Amino acid sequence: MDFIANLNTFGYKMISQGQTILMMLAVGAVVVGAILQITGGREGLDKAKKWYIGALVGFTIGMVAKPLLELFKQNMMF
């Protein structure tokens, strides 16, 4: 049972660190999108939308990771 507890702790730490990095990357993607939108005209707006959508999707997936880990933890039986 000690191995499972250690694995659980490791998973939570990895997700917490990953979420911190993910937030910085999402902000960076929004900044890149804003620069493209400001400097690129109509074509820049189309490119910026891709960056905005990518940042939103990545951020959403990253934030859902911890609840998914909790769900797996509750439903796992050994």
Residue frames as a rotation matrix with the C-alpha (Angstrom) as fourth column:
MET 1
0.565 0.825 0.000 0.00
0.825 -0.565 0.000 0.00
0.000 0.000 -1.000 0.00
ASP 2
0.227 -0.578 -0.784 2.98
0.309 -0.721 0.620 2.28
-0.924 -0.383 0.015 0.54
PHE 3
-0.736 -0.506 0.449 3.79
0.545 -0.050 0.837 2.16
-0.401 0.861 0.313 -3.18
ILE 4
-0.033 0.827 0.562 0.27
0.926 -0.187 0.329 3.35
0.377 0.531 -0.759 -4.07
ALA 5
0.720 0.269 -0.639 0.50
0.571 -0.754 0.326 6.22
-0.394 -0.600 -0.696 -1.59
ASN 6
-0.219 -0.888 -0.405 3.87
0.255 -0.453 0.854 7.25
-0.942 0.084 0.326 -3.00
LEU 7
-0.676 0.033 0.736 2.52
0.736 0.071 0.673 7.02
-0.030 0.997 -0.072 -6.55
ASN 8
0.414 0.906 0.093 -0.46
0.889 -0.424 0.173 9.16
0.196 0.011 -0.981 -5.58
THR 9
0.531 -0.301 -0.792 1.77
0.342 -0.779 0.525 11.80
-0.775 -0.550 -0.311 -3.97
PHE 10
-0.588 -0.797 0.135 4.06
0.385 -0.130 0.914 11.79
-0.711 0.589 0.383 -7.00
GLY 11
-0.332 0.555 0.763 1.08
0.921 0.015 0.390 12.24
0.205 0.832 -0.516 -9.34
TYR 12
0.714 0.636 -0.292 -0.25
0.693 -0.702 0.165 15.21
-0.100 -0.320 -0.942 -7.38
LYS 13
0.188 -0.730 -0.657 3.17
0.202 -0.626 0.753 16.88
-0.961 -0.275 0.030 -7.29
MET 14
-0.710 -0.453 0.539 3.68
0.575 0.069 0.815 16.36
-0.407 0.889 0.211 -11.02
ILE 15
0.048 0.820 0.571 0.26
0.944 -0.223 0.242 17.79
0.326 0.528 -0.785 -11.84
SER 16
0.722 0.199 -0.663 0.78
0.511 -0.800 0.316 20.78
-0.467 -0.566 -0.679 -9.54
GLN 17
-0.244 -0.890 -0.386 4.13
0.153 -0.428 0.891 21.60
-0.958 0.159 0.241 -11.14
GLY 18
-0.665 0.039 0.746 2.70
0.736 0.204 0.646 20.98
-0.127 0.978 -0.164 -14.59
GLN 19
0.426 0.895 0.134 -0.21
0.902 -0.432 0.022 23.32
0.077 0.111 -0.991 -13.94
THR 20
0.441 -0.358 -0.823 2.17
0.233 -0.840 0.490 26.07
-0.866 -0.408 -0.287 -12.87
ILE 21
-0.682 -0.729 0.060 4.19
0.187 -0.094 0.978 25.68
-0.707 0.678 0.201 -16.07
LEU 22
-0.381 0.628 0.679 0.98
0.924 0.246 0.292 25.41
0.016 0.739 -0.674 -18.09
MET 23
0.614 0.624 -0.483 -0.31
0.655 -0.745 -0.129 28.74
-0.441 -0.237 -0.866 -16.78
MET 24
-0.010 -0.709 -0.706 2.89
-0.107 -0.701 0.705 30.47
-0.994 0.082 -0.069 -17.86
LEU 25
-0.835 -0.300 0.460 2.74
0.366 0.322 0.873 28.83
-0.410 0.898 -0.159 -21.29
ALA 26
0.038 0.935 0.353 -0.92
0.997 -0.010 -0.082 29.80
-0.073 0.355 -0.932 -21.73
VAL 27
0.608 0.111 -0.786 -0.15
0.245 -0.968 0.053 33.43
-0.755 -0.225 -0.616 -20.90
GLY 28
-0.450 -0.859 -0.243 2.77
-0.098 -0.223 0.970 33.29
-0.887 0.461 0.016 -23.34
ALA 29
-0.637 0.278 0.719 0.53
0.749 0.444 0.492 31.92
-0.183 0.852 -0.491 -26.08
VAL 30
0.514 0.851 -0.112 -2.00
0.815 -0.525 -0.244 34.70
-0.266 0.035 -0.963 -25.50
VAL 31
0.293 -0.501 -0.814 0.80
-0.071 -0.861 0.504 37.29
-0.953 -0.090 -0.288 -25.69
VAL 32
-0.778 -0.568 0.269 2.08
0.179 0.209 0.961 35.79
-0.603 0.796 -0.061 -28.96
GLY 33
-0.210 0.798 0.565 -1.48
0.976 0.206 0.072 35.82
-0.059 0.566 -0.822 -30.30
ALA 34
0.642 0.447 -0.622 -1.91
0.485 -0.866 -0.122 39.45
-0.593 -0.224 -0.773 -29.29
ILE 35
-0.218 -0.803 -0.555 1.33
-0.174 -0.528 0.831 40.44
-0.960 0.278 -0.024 -31.01
LEU 36
-0.804 -0.033 0.594 0.24
0.522 0.440 0.731 38.61
-0.285 0.898 -0.336 -34.17
GLN 37
0.187 0.970 0.157 -3.15
0.971 -0.158 -0.180 40.28
-0.150 0.186 -0.971 -34.03
ILE 38
0.534 -0.008 -0.845 -1.72
0.197 -0.971 0.134 43.76
-0.822 -0.238 -0.517 -33.55
THR 39
-0.238 -0.812 -0.533 1.00
-0.406 -0.416 0.814 43.52
-0.882 0.410 -0.230 -36.17
GLY 40
-0.793 -0.249 0.555 -0.51
0.242 0.708 0.664 41.21
-0.558 0.661 -0.501 -38.77
GLY 41
-0.667 0.612 -0.425 -3.67
-0.745 -0.545 0.384 42.88
0.003 0.573 0.820 -39.97
ARG 42
0.391 0.913 -0.118 -6.42
-0.918 0.396 0.020 40.54
0.065 0.100 0.993 -41.20
GLU 43
0.338 -0.356 -0.871 -4.03
-0.186 0.882 -0.432 37.61
0.923 0.308 0.232 -41.70
GLY 44
-0.738 -0.646 0.194 -2.57
-0.261 0.009 -0.965 38.22
0.622 -0.763 -0.176 -38.24
LEU 45
-0.197 0.765 0.614 -6.05
-0.977 -0.101 -0.188 37.97
-0.082 -0.637 0.767 -36.71
ASP 46
0.691 0.445 -0.569 -6.52
-0.553 0.833 -0.021 34.53
0.464 0.329 0.822 -38.25
LYS 47
-0.118 -0.822 -0.557 -3.14
0.069 0.553 -0.830 33.39
0.991 -0.136 -0.008 -36.90
ALA 48
-0.728 -0.156 0.668 -3.89
-0.576 -0.390 -0.719 34.91
0.372 -0.908 0.194 -33.49
LYS 49
0.321 0.927 0.194 -7.17
-0.927 0.266 0.264 32.99
0.194 -0.264 0.945 -33.22
LYS 50
0.518 -0.203 -0.831 -5.24
-0.031 0.966 -0.256 29.73
0.855 0.159 0.494 -33.53
TRP 51
-0.617 -0.786 -0.026 -2.93
0.059 -0.013 -0.998 30.78
0.784 -0.618 0.054 -30.70
TYR 52
-0.460 0.528 0.714 -5.90
-0.869 -0.432 -0.240 31.81
0.181 -0.731 0.658 -28.52
ILE 53
0.619 0.735 -0.277 -7.73
-0.686 0.677 0.266 28.54
0.383 0.026 0.923 -29.13
GLY 54
0.181 -0.651 -0.737 -4.57
0.152 0.759 -0.633 26.52
0.972 0.002 0.236 -28.50
ALA 55
-0.781 -0.460 0.423 -3.96
-0.282 -0.344 -0.895 28.34
0.558 -0.818 0.139 -25.22
LEU 56
-0.103 0.844 0.527 -7.55
-0.991 -0.133 0.020 27.80
0.087 -0.520 0.850 -24.10
VAL 57
0.697 0.358 -0.621 -7.63
-0.402 0.913 0.074 24.11
0.593 0.198 0.780 -25.02
GLY 58
-0.146 -0.854 -0.499 -4.25
0.199 0.468 -0.861 23.41
0.969 -0.225 0.101 -23.42
PHE 59
-0.746 -0.092 0.660 -5.17
-0.542 -0.491 -0.682 25.31
0.387 -0.866 0.317 -20.27
THR 60
0.262 0.940 0.217 -8.49
-0.946 0.206 0.250 23.49
0.190 -0.271 0.944 -19.99
ILE 61
0.569 -0.115 -0.814 -6.90
-0.061 0.982 -0.181 20.06
0.820 0.152 0.552 -20.39
GLY 62
-0.494 -0.862 -0.109 -4.27
0.118 0.058 -0.991 20.92
0.861 -0.503 0.073 -17.80
MET 63
-0.603 0.313 0.734 -6.80
-0.767 -0.480 -0.426 22.15
0.219 -0.819 0.530 -15.26
VAL 64
0.530 0.835 -0.148 -8.95
-0.781 0.549 0.298 19.03
0.331 -0.042 0.943 -15.68
ALA 65
-0.096 -0.662 -0.743 -5.98
-0.251 0.738 -0.626 16.76
0.963 0.126 -0.237 -14.90
LYS 66
-0.872 -0.288 0.396 -6.24
-0.429 0.062 -0.901 17.03
0.235 -0.956 -0.178 -11.11
PRO 67
-0.021 0.918 0.396 -9.97
-0.921 0.136 -0.365 16.17
-0.389 -0.372 0.843 -10.93
LEU 68
0.549 0.168 -0.819 -9.33
-0.614 0.746 -0.258 13.23
0.568 0.645 0.512 -13.27
LEU 69
-0.509 -0.796 -0.329 -6.55
-0.245 0.500 -0.831 11.98
0.825 -0.342 -0.449 -11.00
GLU 70
-0.701 0.330 0.632 -8.90
-0.682 -0.053 -0.729 12.26
-0.207 -0.942 0.262 -8.03
LEU 71
0.399 0.888 -0.228 -11.57
-0.914 0.366 -0.173 10.32
-0.070 0.277 0.958 -9.94
PHE 72
0.249 -0.398 -0.883 -9.10
-0.351 0.812 -0.465 7.54
0.903 0.426 0.062 -10.77
LYS 73
-0.777 -0.579 0.246 -7.90
-0.401 0.155 -0.903 7.47
0.484 -0.801 -0.353 -7.17
GLN 74
-0.317 0.746 0.585 -11.44
-0.870 0.016 -0.492 6.96
-0.377 -0.666 0.644 -5.86
ASN 75
0.652 0.707 -0.274 -12.29
-0.751 0.553 -0.361 4.24
-0.103 0.441 0.892 -8.38
MET 76
-0.056 -0.757 -0.651 -9.03
-0.643 0.527 -0.556 2.24
0.764 0.387 -0.516 -8.28
MET 77
0.769 0.283 0.573 -9.11
-0.621 0.543 0.565 -1.06
-0.151 -0.791 0.593 -6.42
PHE 78
-0.150 -0.851 -0.503 -6.13
-0.743 0.433 -0.511 -3.30
0.653 0.297 -0.697 -5.66
